[in-house]
Amino acid sequence: MGHNGVMSQPALAPRNAFVGVLVVWAVAFLASIAVGIFVAEEWRVPWLLVAFGGVVLLSFAVQLRYGRTEGFIFRVGGSALGALLLMGVISVGFGLAALVT
């Protein structure tokens, strides 16, 4: 048999980066709901800030785990901004509920 050269490995399809963004948003949603339910009203805002800090760190970790440099800042920014908006809307809901009761 003749040697036809070195066979190359087929390129694997890259993982979907948007899944990491959705994971961060889901964690932000769950964290803000947990803070709203389990934390007293006067401590909600500080704990929401702590939860948001954790979500920002999670967004960095998820995107670093993804392992692609293209669009890193865009993905981390999208994760953090989406989480901020989501947590803000949920905190407004809890604030309005506190006014009613």
C-alpha positions in Angstrom: 0.0 0.0 0.0 1.2 3.5 -0.8 1.4 6.2 1.7 -1.0 9.0 0.8 0.2 11.5 3.4 -0.9 12.2 6.9 -4.6 12.2 7.5 -5.9 15.2 9.2 -8.5 15.1 11.9 -11.9 16.5 10.9 -12.7 19.9 12.4 -15.2 19.6 15.2 -18.1 22.0 15.1 -17.7 24.6 17.8 -20.0 24.6 20.7 -22.8 27.1 20.7 -21.8 30.1 22.7 -25.3 31.3 23.2 -26.0 28.3 25.5 -23.5 29.8 28.0 -25.4 33.1 27.9 -28.7 31.4 28.6 -27.1 29.5 31.5 -26.0 32.7 33.1 -29.5 34.2 32.6 -31.1 31.2 34.1 -28.8 31.4 37.2 -29.6 35.1 37.5 -33.3 34.4 37.3 -33.1 31.7 40.0 -30.8 33.7 42.2 -33.1 36.8 42.1 -36.2 34.7 42.8 -34.4 33.0 45.7 -33.3 36.4 47.1 -36.8 37.8 46.8 -38.4 34.8 48.6 -35.8 34.0 51.3 -34.4 37.4 52.2 -36.1 40.1 54.3 -37.2 43.2 52.5 -34.6 45.5 54.0 -31.8 43.2 52.9 -33.0 42.4 49.4 -31.0 45.1 47.5 -27.6 44.2 49.1 -28.2 40.5 48.5 -29.3 41.2 44.9 -26.0 43.1 44.4 -24.1 40.1 45.8 -26.0 37.7 43.5 -25.3 40.0 40.5 -21.6 39.9 41.4 -21.7 36.1 41.5 -23.5 36.1 38.1 -20.8 38.3 36.5 -18.1 36.0 37.8 -20.1 33.0 36.5 -20.4 34.7 33.1 -16.6 35.0 32.9 -16.1 31.4 34.0 -18.6 30.1 31.5 -17.1 32.0 28.6 -13.6 31.1 29.6 -14.6 27.5 29.7 -16.0 27.9 26.2 -12.4 28.5 25.0 -12.9 30.8 22.0 -11.5 34.3 21.9 -13.7 35.5 19.1 -16.5 37.5 20.6 -15.5 37.0 24.2 -16.2 40.5 25.4 -19.5 40.5 23.5 -20.6 37.2 25.1 -19.6 38.3 28.6 -21.2 41.7 28.2 -24.4 40.1 26.8 -24.5 37.7 29.7 -23.9 40.4 32.3 -26.3 43.0 30.7 -29.1 40.4 30.3 -28.7 39.2 33.8 -28.7 42.8 35.1 -32.0 43.6 33.2 -33.6 40.3 34.3 -32.7 40.8 37.9 -33.8 44.4 37.8 -37.2 43.5 36.4 -37.7 40.8 39.1 -36.6 43.2 41.8 -39.1 45.8 40.6 -41.8 43.1 40.8 -40.8 42.3 44.4 -40.7 46.0 45.2 -44.2 46.5 43.9 -45.4 43.4 45.8 -43.9 44.9 49.0 -45.8 48.2 48.4 -49.1 46.3 48.0 -48.7 44.3 51.3 
